[in-house]
Structures are given as structure tokens and as C-alpha cells.
């Protein structure tokens, strides 16, 4: 079993080498495609499979112990193999075509107007963040005021509420970090001259991004935010130095560990606790993609009722994601706190549409990531999508779920203010010149 799983990875590595042998390494040019392959596929999915199969370690796992054999790891590996091959091939052939098409969609930008609107947006963001932080005792205020048990209760209350708290989550987790990423993109870009005055606003955007990243007392979000800045740096056309690329993950891990210390306080009894947490978080990301095969071996596929509330209502069903169903079935005692587990896309794709979902998942996700990567060829589209690129660069969405790629309402919410920003910044004169360049 273990040798077969490892053999499949050699095949995948060979396909990756043939497809991208002429591109810079992930250390100097970490693109979305490379991160999906090395981070989501290898680090968070296949390596944990190998770990649990070796010496039957899965038998002592709190969920994997429900399996009646390790053959489910082989099925999960085959599904992941199909996904990554389809994903790499889709990206390899579609990204250049999409990039060439988008390069002509490049209306001229009035950067003076753009910076003016950004300043107004940043001032409103700062005022909003200041008000909600003190009203809800969140972020730095909560860390200074509450003990670890109270912080856990506050995180659940703030993160799972509806109404205003849902809007607040969009603002703090998406709009404010994305606004910050636009400032960094303009700073890193070679064709934009940022004045010292606007550099001060960029520093303010960094401060707001950090405060909003710890607003919910989540440990890893501050690391995600800063890693997104690196993604924006690469998106702007720059390359990392290998020394810097090796040091950056250490810095991000150190910041994440500091959030664990601030959140759990007296529960942290040594570095061994932090290393165990890191190992657990890395390995557990693979759980759902294996358990989905076991669960849906005896349950019906969810189809579109597992994609969104709207599509579920059309079929007369109640919405529930496959990974949420797995939590409810195997460890119901964790359903209140966890809600749903995050895991590789193939588990949820299988739970939704069976083998057809697995076959199509690599193609669908590959189109998304090809488009995101190709938007850098248009200055206009970069303003809209650079913030989203930073989020996808820093978060491992491919190792989290699949239904969000089928029903991208979250993406629409994320980019909506930045579409308005880009449209308001268009310069008609420069737009006419750019159109003339693209007309054959």
C-alpha cells in the first residue's frame, strides 16, 4: 500500500517536471500553481496519507479509527492524483491563453484618482475597525482584557454570529486585507510612482491589516496576512531571493506561535506543545478527504444540495456541505465547535458528485487559478484581483473545500468594492490609447 502511494507521487513529480521545467523555482517565483502542488497537494495531503498508513498510525486517530482498513487511503491518493494531473495540465495550457486575452483588456488608470479614493477608503476602514474593536472587545483589546477560556468563547461568538457579524467578517477578513494588498502592489509595481504621503497610508494599511487579522483571536490568520504580502510582491513581477524565501516561513511560523501564546496563555507549557500543534494542524488537513470516501460508500451523494442554500432549496433539500456531514456523523461532539472540517477538494468533490466530481475538480480549480494568475497582465484587472490573489496565495483553499469553487458568491462579495474602485480610476484618454494598441 505504502509503496503504491509513493510510486504515484513519482509519476506526479515527473509530470510536474515536464510541464514546468523551464519556469523559475518555487523559492524565487512562488506562483499559485506551485503552491497548490507543493503546499496543498504534497505537504497537506499526500505526506499525511503516507504518515498515517506507515505502521498503521491511522488506527490511533480519533476519526480514522472508524475505518475498517487502509484501502481508503489508496482511494484518496488516486483521487488526489487525478485532481493534480488535471489541475497541472489545465493550468499549463489555459493560463497562457487567458493571460494573452486579458492583456488587451487594459483600460488606462488615473493613479492620482486611484490614490485619492484609496485614502478615503483607508480612513473609513480605520474608523470602522476602531469602532467595532472597542464595541466587541476584539483584537488587541480582547487579548489584553480576557483570559484564554474567555477568548475561546469570544471567538465562537464573534465568528459564528449572523446579521451584522456576517458583514463584519467580510470587512475584516477580506476587504481590509485586500485594500492593504492594493497599496503594497502599487508600491512594488515598477510603473507606479508612489509619493511619500501615500507610503504613510500604506504603513497605515499594514497596521489595519495586522489588527484585523487578530480580531477574531485566530492564531494563524496573522501569518496568512503577511504571507499574502509576499504573494503581492511576486504578483507585481518581482522575484524573491532564495535566502529570503527560506527565512520568511520561519518568521510566519514565529508570528503564528506568538498568537498561540497570547491566546492560550498559561496553557502553553513549552515549545513541545507548539510543535505538537503544528504537526497536528498539518496532518489533520487530510482527514476529510479520506473519510468522505468511507462515508459516501454508504450514503447518497449530495449533488447541488451541498453547494449552496439556494440550489438546495430548488431541490427541496436542506444545505449541508459533505465535510460538515462527516463531522456530524463521526464526531458529533465536535460539530458545535468545528462546524465542518477543512480538507482536500477531492473529498468534497466526491461527496457532491461522485467520481464525476473528482474528474472535473482539477479542471474547474485549474481554470480559477489560471485566471487569477493571468490577471497580472492587465493593470486594470490587477486593481480588482490583486487583493484576492493575496488571499488565495496565503490560504490553502484547495486543501479546504470544493463547493466554493462551484458557487463563488464569496469571490463576488470580496471583489465588489474593488470593481467600483477600478472603474472610478479609469482614465478615458489612456483607455483609448490602450485600445488602439490591441486592435490589429
Secondary structure by P-SEA (a helix, b strand, c coil): caaaaaaaaaaaaaaaaaaccccccccccccaaaaaaccccccccaaaaaaaaccccccccccccccccaaaaaaaaaaaaaaaaaaaaaaaccaaaaaaaacccccccaaaaaaaaaaaaaaaaaaaaaaaaaaaccaaaaaacccaaaaaaaaaaaacccaaaaaaaaaaccaaaaaaaaaaaaaacccccccaaaaaaaaaaaaaaaaaaacccccaaaaaaaaaaaaaaaaacccccaaaaaaaaaaaaaaaaaaaaaacccccccaaaaaaaaaaaaaacccaaaaaaaaaccccccccccccaaaaaaacbbbbcaaaaaaaccccccccccccccccaaaaaaacccaaaaaaaaaaaaaaaaaaaaccccaaaaaacaaaaaaaaccccccccccccccaaaaaaaaaaaaaaaaaaccaaaaaaaaaaacc
